[in-house]
Amino acid sequence: MAARDAKQELLDALKHPLRRNLLRRYLESKEKLSPRELAEIEKQSLSLVSYHVRRLVKLGALELVDSRQVRGSLQHFYRPTALVKSSPLIRVALGMRKG
């Protein structure tokens, strides 16, 4: 997929308010975040947040950077990709300042 097409697909996906909120939180965070942490912050179900995080991964907006065993399950941690960090248009779509 060309970079332009990837950005357009991501911009289309960011029409969903929860996806915008999740990606904004990832960009604002200095730490890697897990869907569980985001579910607590957003006061949403883990399954809903996990679904949208998976969509953002598939669109190239997030990348898996760590996983660890937590109480019998595997917790995944993500960060924004260069595609998101380098695109002023995506930051504007998220309601954030450029840069």
Secondary structure as GFF3:
##gff-version 3
##sequence-region A 1 99
A	DSSP	alpha_helix	3	13	.	.	.	ID=ss1
A	DSSP	alpha_helix	17	28	.	.	.	ID=ss2
A	DSSP	alpha_helix	35	42	.	.	.	ID=ss3
A	DSSP	alpha_helix	46	58	.	.	.	ID=ss4
A	DSSP	beta_strand	62	70	.	.	.	ID=ss5
A	DSSP	beta_strand	73	80	.	.	.	ID=ss6
A	DSSP	alpha_helix	82	85	.	.	.	ID=ss7
A	DSSP	alpha_helix	88	93	.	.	.	ID=ss8
###
